[in-house]
Structure formats: C-alpha cells, structure tokens
Amino acid sequence: MARTLTTIGFDADDTLWHNERFFRITQQRFAELLEDHTPLDMDPELLSERLLAAEKRNLGRYGYGVKGFTLSMIETAIEVTDARVPASVIHELIEAGQMMLSFPIELLPHARDAVTAVASSHRVILVTKGDLLDQERKLAQSGLGDLFSAVEIVSEKTPEAYNEIFQRHGDGASRAMMVGNSMRSDVMPVLAAGGWGTYVPHGLTWEIEQASAPEGDPRYREIVDLSELANLVDQIG
C-alpha cells in the first residue's frame, strides 16, 4: 500500500535551532547605540518600526539573513539621524552583524530525535533561506547534515519553489510535508503547492514571517513541538 507521505522537508532557523533571539539581541544593541543620536520623540518602538520597514524594503535587494539585516540597521541609522550618525556607531553596527555570523548553534528541543526518527522511514530534506555561507555554517555546526538527503537554500519559499524541490527530491508536493515555525513561509506556500504543512510554534517569530493559520485546510497540521512529529507522520501514513 503506497504511503501518503514519502518526503519530509524541514525548515532550519527557529525550527531546528535557535536564530531569531540573536536578531533580537542585536536589535537591542542597535537601539542602545542610537539612543544618544536620535530625536527625543524617537522611542524604541518607533525605532523598531523604522528598522522593520527598511528590512521589508530591502528583502528584494539583499534577501534574508544577517547581511541584509546589518545593511538595514545602517540604512535606518542614517535615516533617523538625518545622516548625522557617527562613523563609530556605523562601525559598531557592522561589528554587531559580524558577531551574529559567529554565534554558536544551539539545537531546539527534540530536533535531532525528530529528524532521526523521520529519516528512518522517509526522505528528509532541509529547505531554508538566508545567507548561503551562514546557512551552510549553521548546518555544519548543527551536526544534522548527514541526516538529510538534500539541502536547498532558496531566496524565497514560494509554491513554485516547493513544487520544484519536492519533484526533484521526492514524489512531488502532494506526497510531501513541510515542517517549520513560519506560517508565511513553511506552511502557506506548501499548502498552495498541494502538499502538507505542519506548523511548529516558536516563542520568537519575526513579524514578516507571521500569518493567520489556514483553519479548515485538510492538509494543515499544528504540533506543540518536534517531539510530536514522528507520531503525526505515522498517523498520516
């Protein structure tokens, strides 16, 4: 009897290992560095809104990841200070971005067990986006690399991208599941491609990656954490 699912795709950042918290730490440092150089009415919340707006504008230019975030911090610093931000602050922002590229990888609870369990019966692939070199570094440090049949680092997660990936590395999207913490990138587009989308909530999720749950979609699932994944895959068949 043919399996319903033959291929399981995993997101990386904040699904298998911590990531967003490093952006939050750096954003706090960004606010501290600009505190003495912004107008008195520029509170931290407004500064965060300006930074987020810059990130959204720049996604098409720089893509996802630390490099784009660092350039957006610099652009925002110049904008909110009317180009009066000291060079020393720009230098510290660059150093903060460089530090993000060296943070050690810490796996999320149940990540290794979940990938190992599913890999014993299905093809498993990693589908992630972000800076190529940084994503490769994180995968190498995670110790999970040997468990994946394939690794795809894409510029954007779209229905077309998922269709192509699951056709190339599996039996098509209809027999594939994507597992991740982003409703916008890991769930909605794979459902649109005809696949299964499993949402794994994370305490910190970038605003751009948030979206409403597709309630009522028969191929949508939500689990508390990765400890529930193997059973879910078995239930679907």
FENSUL-V802577 format. One line per field, one symbol per residue. ss: DSSP state (@ for helix, = for strand, . for the rest). psi: psi as a letter, one per 30 degrees, with the letter a starting at -180 (. if undefined). burial: 1 if it has 9 or more other C-alpha atoms within 8 Angstrom, else 0. Layout:
ss->???
psi->???
burial->???
This chain:
ss->......====..=...=..@@@@@@@@@@@@@@@.........@@@@@@@@@@@@@@@@@@@...@@@@@@@@@@@@@@@......@@@@@@@@@@@@@@......=...@@@@@@@@@...=======..@@@@@@@@@@@..@@@..=====....@@@@@@@@@@@...@@@=====..@@@@@@@@@@...=====......@@@..........====..@@@@@@@@@@@.
psi->kkkekfkkkkldkgeelkeefeeeeeeeeeeeffeggllfgileeeeeeeeeeeeeefefefalaeeeeeeeeeeeeeefghggkkeeeeeeeeeeeeeffgklkjklkgeeeeeeeeffflkklkjllakeeeeeeeeeffgfeffkflkjjlfkjleeeeeeefeegbglefglkkklfjeeefdeeeeffgakkkkjkkfjkkefgklkkikfkfgklkleafffeeeeeeee.
burial->000011111111111111010110011011100100010000000011011001100110001111111101111111011000100011001101100100001011011101111110011111111110011001110101001100011100111011111110111111111111111111111110101111111000100011000000000100101111110010000
